């Protein structure tokens, strides 16, 4: 069994086109089997860009990405990365591309070389696993926000990736769907990296925490996410808490 990490970033730098200030600067990072990593930080700090560099959706200006010890530089290289590591985008509408749920979830397996019949079986099996049995013929654009998020997750999981990268998976979701996704991720037990501003969700599904400061990826072993139990008037009504960053 290989001791190489799933992903290794070495000296990675990236600046948005037209900007002379890098959003990622000389980033060194490894992501290994068994790790469950939470990534937090202010909007615009480079968290999403980091995941996109890992998946080859953005090519770094400096440094290299290795997948299981092999340099990934070309589109062909990154196709192998995307078969092994699934990426859940922040906006489900950016991920759902087919009119019906079953066709959308089956797209990944088809793209990985399965026959139409086997791709359909994989899609139906994944929908059933996520509690979406019977959703196959539903129209994607008529789904609720939470249903779209679950269908986009099903599309990722149907390809049976070895690990997951998830960008704000609970953003805008109701508490029930949020808990459902947390339960799914814990049940799967796959290595994952999760970007989130939802502290309780990170606490629930990840174990190690990083942030990005001035383009640098920072791991603080002393940083601990914890829950607060609190009460206040009208606490049984829907409300929001605003965290300072």
Secondary structure, DSSP 8 states (H G I E B T S, - for coil): ---S-SEEEEEEEE--TT-SS-SEEEEEEEE-TT-EEEEE--TTSSHHHHHHHHHTSS--SEEEEEETTEEE-SHHHHHHHHHHEEEE-SSGGGT--SSBHHHHHHHHHHHTT--HHHHHHHHHHHHHHTT-TT-TTSBGGGS-HHHHHHHHHHHHHTT--SEEEEESTTTT--HHHHHHHHHHHHHH--EEEEE-S-HHHHHHH-SEEEEEETTEEEE-TT----------TTTTS--------
